Amino acid sequence: MGRIVSIFVIGLGGYLFFQNRYRLLNVVLSNVWLRRFVVGSFMDMPGMRDRMMKSVFR
């Protein structure tokens, strides 16, 4: 019974996240420290960094 409830709660959280994804993204990008952290984390991924650098500097 507890496993069913936890799966339901995770599914509901995923649904709510998906419904409000742009609102959450605006909150993250409006905060300077969060924006710096997210962009820094994103640029630490080698595949993402290479792909972005190729598209910016052709």
N, CA, C and O of each residue as an XYZ file, in Angstrom:
232
protein
N       0.828     -1.203      0.000
C       0.000      0.000      0.000
C       0.861      1.251      0.000
O       0.550      2.213     -0.703
N       1.929      1.256      0.770
C       2.803      2.423      0.832
C       3.526      2.669     -0.483
O       3.795      3.813     -0.850
N       3.839      1.589     -1.189
C       4.515      1.723     -2.482
C       3.588      2.379     -3.505
O       4.038      3.194     -4.311
N       2.318      2.039     -3.481
C       1.350      2.630     -4.398
C       1.197      4.118     -4.122
O       1.119      4.920     -5.053
N       1.154      4.483     -2.861
C       1.025      5.892     -2.487
C       2.257      6.670     -2.930
O       2.129      7.786     -3.434
N       3.450      6.102     -2.752
C       4.660      6.820     -3.152
C       4.739      6.967     -4.669
O       5.182      8.006     -5.159
N       4.322      5.954     -5.420
C       4.292      6.069     -6.883
C       3.292      7.133     -7.306
O       3.560      7.904     -8.228
N       2.146      7.184     -6.642
C       1.142      8.207     -6.952
C       1.669      9.607     -6.657
O       1.463     10.523     -7.453
N       2.340      9.783     -5.537
C       2.878     11.094     -5.163
C       3.968     11.531     -6.148
O       4.021     12.701     -6.527
N       4.830     10.610     -6.563
C       5.872     10.939     -7.546
C       5.247     11.307     -8.884
O       5.675     12.262     -9.532
N       4.237     10.553     -9.295
C       3.534     10.870    -10.548
C       2.843     12.219    -10.488
O       2.890     12.980    -11.455
N       2.203     12.528     -9.371
C       1.535     13.817     -9.201
C       2.548     14.952     -9.205
O       2.299     16.003     -9.797
N       3.698     14.750     -8.544
C       4.747     15.772     -8.542
C       5.293     16.013     -9.942
O       5.529     17.157    -10.329
N       5.496     14.942    -10.703
C       5.951     15.084    -12.085
C       4.942     15.834    -12.942
O       5.314     16.671    -13.764
N       3.668     15.529    -12.746
C       2.616     16.219    -13.493
C       2.577     17.703    -13.163
O       2.479     18.540    -14.061
N       2.652     18.033    -11.875
C       2.628     19.440    -11.472
C       3.873     20.179    -11.951
O       3.792     21.342    -12.346
N       5.022     19.511    -11.917
C       6.253     20.114    -12.433
C       6.112     20.408    -13.921
O       6.505     21.478    -14.386
N       5.549     19.456    -14.673
C       5.377     19.634    -16.103
C       4.402     20.767    -16.411
O       4.615     21.529    -17.354
N       3.346     20.882    -15.632
C       2.357     21.926    -15.855
C       2.919     23.322    -15.571
O       2.524     24.291    -16.221
N       3.831     23.432    -14.614
C       4.363     24.731    -14.199
C       5.826     24.913    -14.581
O       6.530     25.699    -13.947
N       6.298     24.207    -15.600
C       7.726     24.217    -15.920
C       8.223     25.598    -16.325
O       9.342     25.961    -15.960
N       7.449     26.377    -17.057
C       7.907     27.696    -17.474
C       7.893     28.685    -16.313
O       8.760     29.555    -16.230
N       6.936     28.561    -15.434
C       6.889     29.404    -14.245
C       8.092     29.118    -13.347
O       8.701     30.043    -12.809
N       8.435     27.835    -13.183
C       9.603     27.456    -12.381
C      10.889     27.926    -13.038
O      11.810     28.366    -12.350
N      10.965     27.840    -14.364
C      12.148     28.297    -15.081
C      12.333     29.803    -14.924
O      13.462     30.272    -14.780
N      11.251     30.561    -14.951
C      11.344     32.008    -14.739
C      11.831     32.333    -13.335
O      12.591     33.285    -13.156
N      11.411     31.566    -12.338
C      11.867     31.789    -10.966
C      13.360     31.519    -10.867
O      14.090     32.287    -10.240
N      13.816     30.434    -11.480
C      15.238     30.085    -11.425
C      16.081     31.137    -12.140
O      17.122     31.547    -11.627
N      15.643     31.578    -13.314
C      16.446     32.511    -14.094
C      16.379     33.948    -13.572
O      17.226     34.768    -13.927
N      15.401     34.261    -12.748
C      15.320     35.622    -12.216
C      16.250     35.828    -11.025
O      16.583     36.965    -10.689
N      16.671     34.742    -10.385
C      17.565     34.834     -9.248
C      19.011     34.716     -9.737
O      19.366     33.744    -10.402
N      19.845     35.711     -9.405
C      21.212     35.761     -9.918
C      22.018     34.556     -9.480
O      22.724     33.964    -10.295
N      21.932     34.176     -8.213
C      22.741     33.066     -7.710
C      22.293     31.740     -8.308
O      23.122     30.909     -8.679
N      20.978     31.541     -8.402
C      20.480     30.302     -9.002
C      20.844     30.228    -10.478
O      21.212     29.163    -10.975
N      20.744     31.358    -11.187
C      21.089     31.383    -12.610
C      22.563     31.054    -12.803
O      22.918     30.289    -13.700
N      23.414     31.623    -11.972
C      24.846     31.358    -12.060
C      25.145     29.886    -11.790
O      25.980     29.287    -12.469
N      24.472     29.303    -10.807
C      24.663     27.889    -10.481
C      24.188     26.985    -11.616
O      24.886     26.044    -11.993
N      23.000     27.269    -12.162
C      22.446     26.424    -13.217
C      23.294     26.502    -14.484
O      23.579     25.474    -15.098
N      23.696     27.692    -14.877
C      24.509     27.836    -16.083
C      25.879     27.207    -15.871
O      26.407     26.561    -16.776
N      26.459     27.385    -14.694
C      27.750     26.760    -14.399
C      27.670     25.249    -14.412
O      28.571     24.584    -14.922
N      26.603     24.698    -13.857
C      26.417     23.247    -13.870
C      26.211     22.730    -15.288
O      26.721     21.672    -15.656
N      25.464     23.484    -16.072
C      25.202     23.102    -17.452
C      26.482     23.123    -18.281
O      26.697     22.245    -19.117
N      27.334     24.127    -18.051
C      28.565     24.241    -18.825
C      29.638     23.261    -18.353
O      30.624     23.053    -19.059
N      29.470     22.652    -17.169
C      30.418     21.640    -16.715
C      30.235     20.307    -17.420
O      31.113     19.447    -17.351
N      29.105     20.121    -18.099
C      28.868     18.881    -18.845
C      29.611     18.969    -20.176
O      29.303     19.840    -20.990
N      30.582     18.086    -20.414
C      31.414     18.200    -21.618
C      30.623     18.166    -22.925
O      30.919     18.944    -23.831
N      29.647     17.304    -23.046
C      28.873     17.217    -24.280
C      28.080     18.477    -24.551
O      28.013     18.939    -25.690
N      27.480     19.037    -23.514
C      26.691     20.264    -23.677
C      27.580     21.465    -24.005
O      27.235     22.294    -24.847
N      28.713     21.544    -23.337
C      29.631     22.654    -23.575
C      30.148     22.617    -25.011
O      30.190     23.651    -25.678
N      30.537     21.453    -25.489
C      31.047     21.335    -26.857
C      29.969     21.678    -27.879
O      30.232     22.372    -28.861
N      28.759     21.191    -27.642
C      27.664     21.465    -28.575
C      27.348     22.962    -28.620
O      27.089     23.513    -29.690
N      27.369     23.618    -27.454
C      27.058     25.036    -27.425
C      28.171     25.847    -28.078
O      27.893     26.792    -28.816
N      29.415     25.492    -27.819
C      30.525     26.232    -28.413
C      30.541     26.073    -29.942
O      30.884     27.012    -30.661
N      30.173     24.893    -30.431
C      30.107     24.703    -31.888
C      29.022     25.544    -32.509
O      29.193     26.043    -33.621
N      27.895     25.719    -31.815
C      26.800     26.504    -32.392
C      27.085     27.998    -32.280
O      26.626     28.767    -33.124
N      27.828     28.430    -31.264
C      28.130     29.864    -31.102
C      29.272     30.276    -32.014
O      29.180     31.292    -32.703
N      30.352     29.496    -32.025
C      31.534     29.810    -32.824
C      31.636     28.812    -33.963
O      32.253     27.759    -33.810
N      31.047     29.124    -35.083
C      31.064     28.186    -36.227
C      32.373     28.209    -36.944
O      32.554     27.485    -37.923
